[in-house]
């Protein structure tokens, strides 16, 4: 059986089920393109000192991070845990640099 996680969302991920096994797939090229455009804008105009975007994180990447590292970026208390936020930033920089929306190093 195969279906989309959100039927009306063109960027949602595909779920493939076979018995008790499943596989998730998502085309994240649109996310990478957005991140690249954001980096170009930040480079051209500079970053705001009050608000700075760090990365755009597709659902499939959030699931991968939860599975590999136990970090639930959608948890209501995620931003209240500075250690997890710092770890997430490190993971994005090293494993998913194409999703960075600016060249922020902190």
Secondary structure, 3 states (H helix, E strand, C coil): CEEECCCCCCCCCEEEEECCEEEEECCCHHHHHHHHHHHHHHHHHCCCCCCCCCECCCHHHHHHHHHHHCCCCCCCCHHHCHHHHHHHHHHHHHHCHHHECCCCCC
